[in-house]
Amino acid sequence: MKKLLEPFDNGILKLKNHVVMAPMTRSRALNNIPNELMAAYYKQRSGAGLIITEGTSPSPEGLGYPRIPGIFSNEQIAGWKIVTKAVHEEGSKIFLQLMHTGRIAHLANLPEGHHVVGLSAIKAAGQIFTDSQGLQDHSEPAMLDTDGISNLISDFVKAAQNAIIAGFDGIELHGANGYILEQSLNPLVNNRTDEYGGNIENRSRLILEIVKGTVAAIGADKVGIRFSPYSTLSDMPAYNEDEVHETYRYLATELGKLNIAYIHVSDNPGIPARTHQAIRNSFPNALIFCNGLTAETAEEKLQDGSADLAAFGRSFLSNPDFISRVGKNEPLNEVDYMTLYTPGEQGYTDYPAMN
């Protein structure tokens, strides 16, 4: 039997297999509220030992994309309860990914009365889709003052508490893909001169204060975080390789001291082996590896110990029965990229399972 399909238990996480469904934005949350269609989507894919949901905003200001869910209102909590119930009925665990988009946003995607914010007032290059105006340049963010950062931290902590009320087994902080937590780490995006900018320790402060707050609120065993070292997604300019390496070694060490459940690494070809190894050596708990894996390459990483769990995104997107297909060595459905972010069932809950 493949290790991928065997149960996983490291004393913190106990899962029915070593497979994680990676977080994927799907834009089906009408009015930013989870719904029955989303519950059906996640239930279909609950062969995974652990499901990590699509990015979910802890506050109105974090809703940078159209139709992404939140976890800051009673209606959103009620909607997510439908999802967690559906997944738990199939014996899977489910963590809510908390994603604040920061400067990767447009005003048209935010509720009325709210504005785009960032660690600095540096506008992101490129464009973002809006339902009302089509493609638009990113909005210029308002720089958060220290009170604003304090409120941001409180928003994440409250969102984590709301996630537990909604029935989630834990939360994953989205510290990757150029959103606000990764924005805080990059000295070319974060040009602050206070305690949240400057050296590595200061630029890591926002993440670590949020982690400490969520750990105190819901428990370390219910907290994970996702990183994408060296990624340039979402206008994240590259900076000194040694400094990037030291940033993630430092974060892995500090997160290990806080004893959180896992670090989830979104791999890319730019990550040198020494940084992977530094994270592995510095963090004692579960390491999830994601991005471009096949069942075969995932098995190799589990067997050689470079990862403890393997996460799959596109494979789950188009194959609700991905686990069964892996077990039987069956081919996978192709992804329909035209329906990734469109409203409705097409390209969402209508991918065929095996006969």
Secondary structure by P-SEA (a helix, b strand, c coil): ccccccccccccccccccccccbbbccccccccccaaaaaaaaaaccccbbbccbbbcccccccccbbbbcccaaaaaaaaaaaaaaaaabbbbbbbbbccccccccccccccbbbbccccccccbbbbbcccccccccccccccaaaaaaaaaaaaaaaaaaaaacccbbbbccccccaaaaaaccccccccccccccccccaaaaaaaaaaaaaccccccbbbbbbccccccccccccaaaaaaaaaaaaaaaaaacccbbbbbccccccaaaaaaaaaacccbbbbbccccaaaaaaaaaaccccbbbbcaaaaaccaaaaaaaabbbbbbbcccccccccccccccccccc
